[in-house]
Amino acid sequence: MLLWGLAWALVFSVPAGLGGLLVAGVDGLRGWAMSLAVVGAYFAASVIGDAHALRTPDMRALGPLLAGFVARAGCVVLALHGLEAVGWLVGRGRVDWFAWTTVTLVCGWSFGIIWARLRTRSFIYDGNEAEGAADE
């Protein structure tokens, strides 16, 4: 799922990168690249962290899931603060194309996850033959 989500997020972000380059020049391209790094890292960490948290049975997984979300959100806030502090996320062109790229990445990620989920086999819909159940 991580592979499909990241792949489609990258595909969806290409128009934002080209638009940023055409409209804002190098600043637009830098905003696009920073968004790829921050949002891509967030998505990858969310899939990996949630997969580990969901190994816990029943409702005990809710605590680690929520803690992981809060930790990832905190890391994004720190990353954005750091990018702004060093002057990398300054200027209308960079900020605008950072935002547009973030939107396209979220749309692409969502599409990729849905794409992967639709193609994942599930024993629920495969019938008894897939589970190896004996015919009665």
N, CA, C and O atoms as a GROMACS GRO file, in nm:
protein
  544
    1MET      N    1   0.081  -0.118   0.000
    1MET     CA    2   0.000   0.000   0.000
    1MET      C    3   0.086   0.125   0.000
    1MET      O    4   0.054   0.224  -0.066
    2LEU      N    5   0.194   0.120   0.074
    2LEU     CA    6   0.285   0.234   0.079
    2LEU      C    7   0.338   0.267  -0.061
    2LEU      O    8   0.346   0.384  -0.100
    3LEU      N    9   0.374   0.164  -0.136
    3LEU     CA   10   0.428   0.185  -0.270
    3LEU      C   11   0.325   0.250  -0.361
    3LEU      O   12   0.357   0.346  -0.432
    4TRP      N   13   0.200   0.200  -0.361
    4TRP     CA   14   0.097   0.257  -0.447
    4TRP      C   15   0.061   0.398  -0.405
    4TRP      O   16   0.041   0.485  -0.489
    5GLY      N   17   0.052   0.421  -0.275
    5GLY     CA   18   0.020   0.555  -0.226
    5GLY      C   19   0.126   0.656  -0.267
    5GLY      O   20   0.094   0.765  -0.316
    6LEU      N   21   0.252   0.621  -0.247
    6LEU     CA   22   0.360   0.712  -0.284
    6LEU      C   23   0.370   0.730  -0.435
    6LEU      O   24   0.396   0.840  -0.483
    7ALA      N   25   0.350   0.621  -0.509
    7ALA     CA   26   0.359   0.630  -0.655
    7ALA      C   27   0.252   0.724  -0.711
    7ALA      O   28   0.282   0.811  -0.793
    8TRP      N   29   0.129   0.707  -0.668
    8TRP     CA   30   0.022   0.793  -0.720
    8TRP      C   31   0.036   0.936  -0.667
    8TRP      O   32   0.000   1.030  -0.738
    9ALA      N   33   0.085   0.953  -0.546
    9ALA     CA   34   0.108   1.088  -0.495
    9ALA      C   35   0.210   1.160  -0.582
    9ALA      O   36   0.194   1.278  -0.613
   10LEU      N   37   0.316   1.091  -0.622
   10LEU     CA   38   0.416   1.151  -0.710
   10LEU      C   39   0.357   1.185  -0.847
   10LEU      O   40   0.386   1.291  -0.903
   11VAL      N   41   0.276   1.094  -0.901
   11VAL     CA   42   0.214   1.120  -1.030
   11VAL      C   43   0.124   1.242  -1.023
   11VAL      O   44   0.127   1.328  -1.111
   12PHE      N   45   0.043   1.251  -0.917
   12PHE     CA   46  -0.048   1.365  -0.903
   12PHE      C   47   0.027   1.495  -0.879
   12PHE      O   48  -0.025   1.603  -0.910
   13SER      N   49   0.148   1.488  -0.823
   13SER     CA   50   0.220   1.611  -0.790
   13SER      C   51   0.296   1.670  -0.909
   13SER      O   52   0.340   1.784  -0.903
   14VAL      N   53   0.310   1.594  -1.014
   14VAL     CA   54   0.385   1.643  -1.131
   14VAL      C   55   0.324   1.771  -1.189
   14VAL      O   56   0.398   1.866  -1.217
   15PRO      N   57   0.190   1.778  -1.208
   15PRO     CA   58   0.134   1.905  -1.257
   15PRO      C   59   0.161   2.023  -1.164
   15PRO      O   60   0.182   2.135  -1.210
   16ALA      N   61   0.160   1.998  -1.034
   16ALA     CA   62   0.191   2.106  -0.939
   16ALA      C   63   0.336   2.150  -0.954
   16ALA      O   64   0.366   2.270  -0.948
   17GLY      N   65   0.426   2.057  -0.975
   17GLY     CA   66   0.566   2.093  -0.996
   17GLY      C   67   0.588   2.172  -1.123
   17GLY      O   68   0.661   2.271  -1.125
   18LEU      N   69   0.523   2.128  -1.230
   18LEU     CA   70   0.534   2.202  -1.356
   18LEU      C   71   0.468   2.339  -1.346
   18LEU      O   72   0.522   2.437  -1.396
   19GLY      N   73   0.352   2.344  -1.281
   19GLY     CA   74   0.285   2.473  -1.262
   19GLY      C   75   0.369   2.567  -1.179
   19GLY      O   76   0.379   2.686  -1.210
   20GLY      N   77   0.428   2.515  -1.072
   20GLY     CA   78   0.514   2.598  -0.988
   20GLY      C   79   0.634   2.650  -1.064
   20GLY      O   80   0.674   2.766  -1.047
   21LEU      N   81   0.692   2.566  -1.149
   21LEU     CA   82   0.807   2.608  -1.228
   21LEU      C   83   0.768   2.716  -1.329
   21LEU      O   84   0.841   2.813  -1.348
   22LEU      N   85   0.654   2.698  -1.394
   22LEU     CA   86   0.610   2.794  -1.494
   22LEU      C   87   0.564   2.926  -1.434
   22LEU      O   88   0.593   3.033  -1.489
   23VAL      N   89   0.493   2.920  -1.321
   23VAL     CA   90   0.436   3.041  -1.262
   23VAL      C   91   0.535   3.114  -1.172
   23VAL      O   92   0.550   3.236  -1.182
   24ALA      N   93   0.603   3.040  -1.086
   24ALA     CA   94   0.690   3.104  -0.987
   24ALA      C   95   0.838   3.078  -1.009
   24ALA      O   96   0.922   3.126  -0.932
   25GLY      N   97   0.871   3.004  -1.112
   25GLY     CA   98   1.012   2.978  -1.141
   25GLY      C   99   1.075   2.882  -1.040
   25GLY      O  100   1.013   2.786  -0.995
   26VAL      N  101   1.198   2.911  -1.005
   26VAL     CA  102   1.274   2.825  -0.915
   26VAL      C  103   1.209   2.820  -0.776
   26VAL      O  104   1.213   2.716  -0.710
   27ASP      N  105   1.150   2.931  -0.731
   27ASP     CA  106   1.083   2.931  -0.601
   27ASP      C  107   0.967   2.832  -0.598
   27ASP      O  108   0.947   2.762  -0.498
   28GLY      N  109   0.891   2.826  -0.705
   28GLY     CA  110   0.782   2.729  -0.713
   28GLY      C  111   0.832   2.587  -0.711
   28GLY      O  112   0.771   2.500  -0.648
   29LEU      N  113   0.941   2.562  -0.779
   29LEU     CA  114   1.000   2.428  -0.780
   29LEU      C  115   1.056   2.391  -0.643
   29LEU      O  116   1.048   2.276  -0.602
   30ARG      N  117   1.113   2.488  -0.572
   30ARG     CA  118   1.162   2.462  -0.437
   30ARG      C  119   1.047   2.432  -0.341
   30ARG      O  120   1.059   2.344  -0.256
   31GLY      N  121   0.936   2.505  -0.353
   31GLY     CA  122   0.819   2.477  -0.271
   31GLY      C  123   0.765   2.338  -0.298
   31GLY      O  124   0.725   2.268  -0.205
   32TRP      N  125   0.765   2.297  -0.424
   32TRP     CA  126   0.722   2.163  -0.463
   32TRP      C  127   0.812   2.057  -0.401
   32TRP      O  128   0.763   1.957  -0.347
   33ALA      N  129   0.943   2.078  -0.408
   33ALA     CA  130   1.038   1.980  -0.354
   33ALA      C  131   1.027   1.969  -0.202
   33ALA      O  132   1.034   1.859  -0.147
   34MET      N  133   1.010   2.082  -0.134
   34MET     CA  134   0.996   2.078   0.012
   34MET      C  135   0.868   2.006   0.052
   34MET      O  136   0.867   1.931   0.150
   35SER      N  137   0.762   2.027  -0.022
   35SER     CA  138   0.637   1.958   0.007
   35SER      C  139   0.652   1.808  -0.015
   35SER      O  140   0.601   1.728   0.064
   36LEU      N  141   0.721   1.768  -0.122
   36LEU     CA  142   0.746   1.626  -0.145
   36LEU      C  143   0.818   1.563  -0.027
   36LEU      O  144   0.785   1.453   0.016
   37ALA      N  145   0.918   1.633   0.024
   37ALA     CA  146   0.995   1.578   0.136
   37ALA      C  147   0.913   1.569   0.263
   37ALA      O  148   0.910   1.463   0.327
   38VAL      N  149   0.846   1.676   0.301
   38VAL     CA  150   0.772   1.678   0.428
   38VAL      C  151   0.650   1.586   0.423
   38VAL      O  152   0.631   1.503   0.511
   39VAL      N  153   0.568   1.602   0.320
   39VAL     CA  154   0.444   1.524   0.312
   39VAL      C  155   0.474   1.378   0.281
   39VAL      O  156   0.409   1.289   0.336
   40GLY      N  157   0.572   1.352   0.196
   40GLY     CA  158   0.611   1.213   0.167
   40GLY      C  159   0.661   1.141   0.291
   40GLY      O  160   0.626   1.025   0.313
   41ALA      N  161   0.741   1.208   0.371
   41ALA     CA  162   0.789   1.147   0.496
   41ALA      C  163   0.673   1.122   0.592
   41ALA      O  164   0.670   1.019   0.660
   42TYR      N  165   0.580   1.215   0.598
   42TYR     CA  166   0.462   1.197   0.684
   42TYR      C  167   0.381   1.075   0.641
   42TYR      O  168   0.341   0.994   0.724
   43PHE      N  169   0.356   1.062   0.510
   43PHE     CA  170   0.277   0.949   0.460
   43PHE      C  171   0.347   0.816   0.487
   43PHE      O  172   0.285   0.720   0.531
   44ALA      N  173   0.478   0.811   0.459
   44ALA     CA  174   0.552   0.687   0.482
   44ALA      C  175   0.551   0.650   0.630
   44ALA      O  176   0.531   0.534   0.665
   45ALA      N  177   0.573   0.748   0.716
   45ALA     CA  178   0.571   0.720   0.860
   45ALA      C  179   0.433   0.678   0.906
   45ALA      O  180   0.420   0.595   0.997
   46SER      N  181   0.329   0.732   0.846
   46SER     CA  182   0.194   0.694   0.889
   46SER      C  183   0.163   0.550   0.853
   46SER      O  184   0.104   0.479   0.934
   47VAL      N  185   0.201   0.505   0.736
   47VAL     CA  186   0.175   0.367   0.698
   47VAL      C  187   0.255   0.271   0.784
   47VAL      O  188   0.202   0.171   0.832
   48ILE      N  189   0.381   0.300   0.803
   48ILE     CA  190   0.466   0.212   0.883
   48ILE      C  191   0.421   0.212   1.029
   48ILE      O  192   0.410   0.106   1.090
   49GLY      N  193   0.396   0.330   1.085
   49GLY     CA  194   0.353   0.338   1.225
   49GLY      C  195   0.218   0.275   1.249
   49GLY      O  196   0.199   0.204   1.348
   50ASP      N  197   0.124   0.299   1.159
   50ASP     CA  198  -0.009   0.241   1.176
   50ASP      C  199  -0.006   0.090   1.160
   50ASP      O  200  -0.080   0.020   1.229
   51ALA      N  201   0.077   0.039   1.071
   51ALA     CA  202   0.088  -0.106   1.054
   51ALA      C  203   0.140  -0.172   1.182
   51ALA      O  204   0.093  -0.278   1.221
   52HIS      N  205   0.236  -0.108   1.246
   52HIS     CA  206   0.288  -0.163   1.372
   52HIS      C  207   0.184  -0.152   1.484
   52HIS      O  208   0.171  -0.243   1.565
   53ALA      N  209   0.113  -0.041   1.488
   53ALA     CA  210   0.012  -0.023   1.592
   53ALA      C  211  -0.103  -0.121   1.577
   53ALA      O  212  -0.159  -0.167   1.677
   54LEU      N  213  -0.139  -0.152   1.455
   54LEU     CA  214  -0.252  -0.243   1.433
   54LEU      C  215  -0.219  -0.389   1.458
   54LEU      O  216  -0.306  -0.475   1.448
   55ARG      N  217  -0.095  -0.418   1.489
   55ARG     CA  218  -0.060  -0.555   1.529
   55ARG      C  219  -0.111  -0.585   1.670
   55ARG      O  220  -0.120  -0.701   1.709
   56THR      N  221  -0.143  -0.481   1.744
   56THR     CA  222  -0.200  -0.497   1.877
   56THR      C  223  -0.347  -0.534   1.861
   56THR      O  224  -0.420  -0.467   1.787
   57PRO      N  225  -0.392  -0.638   1.928
   57PRO     CA  226  -0.531  -0.682   1.908
   57PRO      C  227  -0.633  -0.589   1.974
   57PRO      O  228  -0.602  -0.517   2.069
   58ASP      N  229  -0.753  -0.593   1.922
   58ASP     CA  230  -0.871  -0.527   1.977
   58ASP      C  231  -0.853  -0.376   1.988
   58ASP      O  232  -0.787  -0.312   1.905
   59MET      N  233  -0.914  -0.320   2.091
   59MET     CA  234  -0.916  -0.175   2.110
   59MET      C  235  -0.784  -0.120   2.166
   59MET      O  236  -0.767   0.001   2.174
   60ARG      N  237  -0.692  -0.208   2.202
   60ARG     CA  238  -0.564  -0.159   2.254
   60ARG      C  239  -0.480  -0.093   2.147
   60ARG      O  240  -0.382  -0.027   2.178
   61ALA      N  241  -0.518  -0.109   2.021
   61ALA     CA  242  -0.444  -0.044   1.912
   61ALA      C  243  -0.476   0.104   1.902
   61ALA      O  244  -0.400   0.180   1.842
   62LEU      N  245  -0.589   0.146   1.959
   62LEU     CA  246  -0.630   0.285   1.946
   62LEU      C  247  -0.529   0.381   2.010
   62LEU      O  248  -0.500   0.486   1.954
   63GLY      N  249  -0.477   0.346   2.125
   63GLY     CA  250  -0.379   0.431   2.193
   63GLY      C  251  -0.254   0.454   2.109
   63GLY      O  252  -0.216   0.569   2.086
   64PRO      N  253  -0.189   0.346   2.062
   64PRO     CA  254  -0.072   0.367   1.977
   64PRO      C  255  -0.103   0.440   1.845
   64PRO      O  256  -0.021   0.518   1.796
   65LEU      N  257  -0.221   0.416   1.788
   65LEU     CA  258  -0.259   0.488   1.666
   65LEU      C  259  -0.270   0.637   1.690
   65LEU      O  260  -0.217   0.718   1.613
   66LEU      N  261  -0.337   0.675   1.797
   66LEU     CA  262  -0.352   0.816   1.830
   66LEU      C  263  -0.218   0.880   1.868
   66LEU      O  264  -0.189   0.993   1.828
   67ALA      N  265  -0.138   0.808   1.944
   67ALA     CA  266  -0.007   0.860   1.982
   67ALA      C  267   0.082   0.879   1.859
   67ALA      O  268   0.156   0.977   1.849
   68GLY      N  269   0.074   0.785   1.765
   68GLY     CA  270   0.151   0.798   1.641
   68GLY      C  271   0.108   0.918   1.559
   68GLY      O  272   0.191   0.989   1.502
   69PHE      N  273  -0.023   0.940   1.553
   69PHE     CA  274  -0.072   1.057   1.480
   69PHE      C  275  -0.023   1.186   1.543
   69PHE      O  276   0.024   1.276   1.472
   70VAL      N  277  -0.032   1.196   1.675
   70VAL     CA  278   0.013   1.317   1.744
   70VAL      C  279   0.164   1.338   1.723
   70VAL      O  280   0.209   1.450   1.703
   71ALA      N  281   0.240   1.230   1.729
   71ALA     CA  282   0.384   1.240   1.708
   71ALA      C  283   0.416   1.286   1.566
   71ALA      O  284   0.502   1.372   1.546
   72ARG      N  285   0.347   1.230   1.466
   72ARG     CA  286   0.372   1.271   1.328
   72ARG      C  287   0.330   1.416   1.305
   72ARG      O  288   0.401   1.490   1.237
   73ALA      N  289   0.217   1.456   1.360
   73ALA     CA  290   0.172   1.596   1.346
   73ALA      C  291   0.273   1.690   1.411
   73ALA      O  292   0.302   1.796   1.356
   74GLY      N  293   0.325   1.653   1.525
   74GLY     CA  294   0.427   1.733   1.591
   74GLY      C  295   0.554   1.744   1.508
   74GLY      O  296   0.616   1.851   1.502
   75CYS      N  297   0.593   1.634   1.445
   75CYS     CA  298   0.712   1.637   1.360
   75CYS      C  299   0.692   1.727   1.239
   75CYS      O  300   0.785   1.796   1.196
   76VAL      N  301   0.571   1.728   1.182
   76VAL     CA  302   0.542   1.815   1.069
   76VAL      C  303   0.549   1.962   1.112
   76VAL      O  304   0.604   2.045   1.041
   77VAL      N  305   0.494   1.992   1.229
   77VAL     CA  306   0.500   2.130   1.279
   77VAL      C  307   0.645   2.172   1.299
   77VAL      O  308   0.683   2.283   1.262
   78LEU      N  309   0.726   2.085   1.358
   78LEU     CA  310   0.868   2.116   1.377
   78LEU      C  311   0.941   2.132   1.244
   78LEU      O  312   1.025   2.221   1.228
   79ALA      N  313   0.909   2.047   1.147
   79ALA     CA  314   0.973   2.057   1.016
   79ALA      C  315   0.936   2.189   0.947
   79ALA      O  316   1.022   2.256   0.891
   80LEU      N  317   0.808   2.224   0.952
   80LEU     CA  318   0.766   2.352   0.891
   80LEU      C  319   0.829   2.471   0.961
   80LEU      O  320   0.871   2.567   0.896
   81HIS      N  321   0.836   2.464   1.093
   81HIS     CA  322   0.901   2.572   1.169
   81HIS      C  323   1.049   2.581   1.132
   81HIS      O  324   1.103   2.690   1.115
   82GLY      N  325   1.114   2.466   1.122
   82GLY     CA  326   1.255   2.466   1.085
   82GLY      C  327   1.280   2.519   0.945
   82GLY      O  328   1.374   2.594   0.923
   83LEU      N  329   1.193   2.480   0.849
   83LEU     CA  330   1.207   2.531   0.713
   83LEU      C  331   1.188   2.681   0.707
   83LEU      O  332   1.256   2.752   0.632
   84GLU      N  333   1.095   2.729   0.786
   84GLU     CA  334   1.073   2.875   0.789
   84GLU      C  335   1.186   2.947   0.860
   84GLU      O  336   1.225   3.056   0.820
   85ALA      N  337   1.239   2.886   0.966
   85ALA     CA  338   1.346   2.950   1.044
   85ALA      C  339   1.474   2.967   0.962
   85ALA      O  340   1.544   3.067   0.976
   86VAL      N  341   1.505   2.869   0.878
   86VAL     CA  342   1.627   2.880   0.798
   86VAL      C  343   1.604   2.957   0.668
   86VAL      O  344   1.697   2.978   0.591
   87GLY      N  345   1.479   3.000   0.645
   87GLY     CA  346   1.449   3.082   0.528
   87GLY      C  347   1.416   3.005   0.402
   87GLY      O  348   1.408   3.064   0.295
   88TRP      N  349   1.396   2.875   0.413
   88TRP     CA  350   1.364   2.796   0.294
   88TRP      C  351   1.217   2.806   0.256
   88TRP      O  352   1.182   2.787   0.140
   89LEU      N  353   1.131   2.834   0.353
   89LEU     CA  354   0.987   2.843   0.326
   89LEU      C  355   0.942   2.988   0.341
   89LEU      O  356   0.848   3.018   0.414
   90VAL      N  357   1.012   3.075   0.270
   90VAL     CA  358   0.982   3.218   0.273
   90VAL      C  359   0.956   3.263   0.130
   90VAL      O  360   1.024   3.221   0.037
   91GLY      N  361   0.860   3.347   0.114
   91GLY     CA  362   0.826   3.399  -0.018
   91GLY      C  363   0.696   3.339  -0.068
   91GLY      O  364   0.665   3.222  -0.045
   92ARG      N  365   0.621   3.422  -0.135
   92ARG     CA  366   0.488   3.382  -0.180
   92ARG      C  367   0.494   3.262  -0.276
   92ARG      O  368   0.411   3.171  -0.266
   93GLY      N  369   0.589   3.261  -0.368
   93GLY     CA  370   0.598   3.152  -0.464
   93GLY      C  371   0.622   3.017  -0.398
   93GLY      O  372   0.556   2.919  -0.431
   94ARG      N  373   0.715   3.012  -0.306
   94ARG     CA  374   0.745   2.886  -0.237
   94ARG      C  375   0.627   2.838  -0.153
   94ARG      O  376   0.591   2.721  -0.157
   95VAL      N  377   0.568   2.930  -0.077
   95VAL     CA  378   0.459   2.892   0.012
   95VAL      C  379   0.337   2.848  -0.069
   95VAL      O  380   0.273   2.748  -0.036
   96ASP      N  381   0.303   2.922  -0.175
   96ASP     CA  382   0.188   2.885  -0.258
   96ASP      C  383   0.206   2.748  -0.321
   96ASP      O  384   0.113   2.667  -0.318
   97TRP      N  385   0.322   2.721  -0.376
   97TRP     CA  386   0.342   2.593  -0.444
   97TRP      C  387   0.369   2.482  -0.345
   97TRP      O  388   0.347   2.365  -0.378
   98PHE      N  389   0.415   2.513  -0.226
   98PHE     CA  390   0.419   2.413  -0.119
   98PHE      C  391   0.276   2.370  -0.087
   98PHE      O  392   0.248   2.250  -0.074
   99ALA      N  393   0.185   2.466  -0.076
   99ALA     CA  394   0.044   2.435  -0.044
   99ALA      C  395  -0.022   2.359  -0.158
   99ALA      O  396  -0.090   2.259  -0.133
  100TRP      N  397  -0.005   2.403  -0.283
  100TRP     CA  398  -0.066   2.334  -0.395
  100TRP      C  399  -0.013   2.192  -0.409
  100TRP      O  400  -0.088   2.100  -0.439
  101THR      N  401   0.115   2.175  -0.388
  101THR     CA  402   0.172   2.041  -0.396
  101THR      C  403   0.120   1.953  -0.283
  101THR      O  404   0.096   1.834  -0.304
  102THR      N  405   0.103   2.009  -0.166
  102THR     CA  406   0.048   1.932  -0.055
  102THR      C  407  -0.092   1.882  -0.089
  102THR      O  408  -0.126   1.767  -0.061
  103VAL      N  409  -0.173   1.968  -0.148
  103VAL     CA  410  -0.309   1.926  -0.188
  103VAL      C  411  -0.302   1.814  -0.292
  103VAL      O  412  -0.374   1.715  -0.279
  104THR      N  413  -0.217   1.828  -0.392
  104THR     CA  414  -0.210   1.723  -0.495
  104THR      C  415  -0.153   1.593  -0.438
  104THR      O  416  -0.194   1.485  -0.479
  105LEU      N  417  -0.059   1.604  -0.345
  105LEU     CA  418  -0.005   1.483  -0.282
  105LEU      C  419  -0.112   1.410  -0.202
  105LEU      O  420  -0.120   1.287  -0.206
  106VAL      N  421  -0.193   1.484  -0.129
  106VAL     CA  422  -0.300   1.421  -0.051
  106VAL      C  423  -0.400   1.353  -0.144
  106VAL      O  424  -0.444   1.241  -0.117
  107CYS      N  425  -0.437   1.420  -0.252
  107CYS     CA  426  -0.529   1.359  -0.349
  107CYS      C  427  -0.468   1.234  -0.411
  107CYS      O  428  -0.534   1.131  -0.421
  108GLY      N  429  -0.344   1.242  -0.453
  108GLY     CA  430  -0.276   1.127  -0.513
  108GLY      C  431  -0.258   1.014  -0.415
  108GLY      O  432  -0.276   0.898  -0.452
  109TRP      N  433  -0.221   1.044  -0.291
  109TRP     CA  434  -0.205   0.944  -0.187
  109TRP      C  435  -0.338   0.872  -0.163
  109TRP      O  436  -0.342   0.749  -0.155
  110SER      N  437  -0.445   0.948  -0.150
  110SER     CA  438  -0.576   0.888  -0.127
  110SER      C  439  -0.615   0.797  -0.243
  110SER      O  440  -0.664   0.687  -0.222
  111PHE      N  441  -0.593   0.844  -0.365
  111PHE     CA  442  -0.622   0.762  -0.482
  111PHE      C  443  -0.538   0.635  -0.483
  111PHE      O  444  -0.589   0.527  -0.512
  112GLY      N  445  -0.411   0.647  -0.450
  112GLY     CA  446  -0.322   0.530  -0.448
  112GLY      C  447  -0.361   0.428  -0.343
  112GLY      O  448  -0.353   0.308  -0.367
  113ILE      N  449  -0.402   0.474  -0.227
  113ILE     CA  450  -0.445   0.382  -0.121
  113ILE      C  451  -0.573   0.311  -0.163
  113ILE      O  452  -0.588   0.191  -0.143
  114ILE      N  453  -0.666   0.385  -0.221
  114ILE     CA  454  -0.790   0.323  -0.269
  114ILE      C  455  -0.758   0.224  -0.381
  114ILE      O  456  -0.815   0.115  -0.386
  115TRP      N  457  -0.668   0.261  -0.470
  115TRP     CA  458  -0.624   0.174  -0.579
  115TRP      C  459  -0.568   0.043  -0.523
  115TRP      O  460  -0.604  -0.065  -0.570
  116ALA      N  461  -0.483   0.053  -0.424
  116ALA     CA  462  -0.422  -0.067  -0.365
  116ALA      C  463  -0.526  -0.150  -0.292
  116ALA      O  464  -0.526  -0.273  -0.303
  117ARG      N  465  -0.616  -0.086  -0.219
  117ARG     CA  466  -0.718  -0.160  -0.145
  117ARG      C  467  -0.813  -0.234  -0.238
  117ARG      O  468  -0.855  -0.346  -0.207
  118LEU      N  469  -0.846  -0.174  -0.350
  118LEU     CA  470  -0.936  -0.241  -0.445
  118LEU      C  471  -0.873  -0.363  -0.509
  118LEU      O  472  -0.944  -0.454  -0.552
  119ARG      N  473  -0.743  -0.366  -0.514
  119ARG     CA  474  -0.673  -0.478  -0.577
  119ARG      C  475  -0.620  -0.581  -0.478
  119ARG      O  476  -0.557  -0.679  -0.518
  120THR      N  477  -0.644  -0.559  -0.350
  120THR     CA  478  -0.600  -0.652  -0.247
  120THR      C  479  -0.703  -0.763  -0.235
  120THR      O  480  -0.823  -0.737  -0.223
  121ARG      N  481  -0.657  -0.885  -0.237
  121ARG     CA  482  -0.748  -0.998  -0.224
  121ARG      C  483  -0.793  -1.013  -0.080
  121ARG      O  484  -0.716  -0.995   0.014
  122SER      N  485  -0.916  -1.047  -0.067
  122SER     CA  486  -0.973  -1.069   0.065
  122SER      C  487  -1.047  -1.201   0.064
  122SER      O  488  -1.126  -1.228  -0.027
  123PHE      N  489  -1.023  -1.283   0.166
  123PHE     CA  490  -1.089  -1.413   0.173
  123PHE      C  491  -1.240  -1.400   0.192
  123PHE      O  492  -1.314  -1.495   0.167
  124ILE      N  493  -1.284  -1.286   0.235
  124ILE     CA  494  -1.427  -1.266   0.256
  124ILE      C  495  -1.502  -1.280   0.124
  124ILE      O  496  -1.610  -1.338   0.120
  125TYR      N  497  -1.445  -1.228   0.018
  125TYR     CA  498  -1.514  -1.227  -0.111
  125TYR      C  499  -1.468  -1.339  -0.205
  125TYR      O  500  -1.524  -1.355  -0.313
  126ASP      N  501  -1.368  -1.416  -0.165
  126ASP     CA  502  -1.318  -1.520  -0.253
  126ASP      C  503  -1.394  -1.651  -0.240
  126ASP      O  504  -1.377  -1.739  -0.324
  127GLY      N  505  -1.475  -1.666  -0.140
  127GLY     CA  506  -1.549  -1.791  -0.122
  127GLY      C  507  -1.471  -1.891  -0.040
  127GLY      O  508  -1.359  -1.864   0.004
  128ASN      N  509  -1.529  -2.006  -0.020
  128ASN     CA  510  -1.468  -2.109   0.065
  128ASN      C  511  -1.345  -2.173   0.003
  128ASN      O  512  -1.259  -2.221   0.076
  129GLU      N  513  -1.335  -2.174  -0.130
  129GLU     CA  514  -1.222  -2.239  -0.195
  129GLU      C  515  -1.089  -2.173  -0.158
  129GLU      O  516  -0.987  -2.241  -0.146
  130ALA      N  517  -1.090  -2.042  -0.140
  130ALA     CA  518  -0.968  -1.969  -0.111
  130ALA      C  519  -0.916  -1.999   0.028
  130ALA      O  520  -0.795  -1.990   0.052
  131GLU      N  521  -1.004  -2.034   0.121
  131GLU     CA  522  -0.962  -2.061   0.256
  131GLU      C  523  -0.923  -2.208   0.277
  131GLU      O  524  -0.870  -2.245   0.382
  132GLY      N  525  -0.949  -2.287   0.179
  132GLY     CA  526  -0.915  -2.429   0.193
  132GLY      C  527  -1.021  -2.505   0.271
  132GLY      O  528  -0.992  -2.612   0.324
  133ALA      N  529  -1.141  -2.454   0.279
  133ALA     CA  530  -1.247  -2.522   0.353
  133ALA      C  531  -1.294  -2.643   0.273
  133ALA      O  532  -1.300  -2.640   0.150
  134ALA      N  533  -1.327  -2.746   0.341
  134ALA     CA  534  -1.375  -2.869   0.277
  134ALA      C  535  -1.518  -2.852   0.232
  134ALA      O  536  -1.599  -2.789   0.300
  135ASP      N  537  -1.548  -2.907   0.115
  135ASP     CA  538  -1.686  -2.902   0.065
  135ASP      C  539  -1.772  -2.996   0.147
  135ASP      O  540  -1.732  -3.109   0.176
  136GLU      N  541  -1.889  -2.950   0.182
  136GLU     CA  542  -1.978  -3.036   0.261
  136GLU      C  543  -2.102  -3.064   0.185
  136GLU      O  544  -2.190  -3.135   0.234
   0.00000   0.00000   0.00000
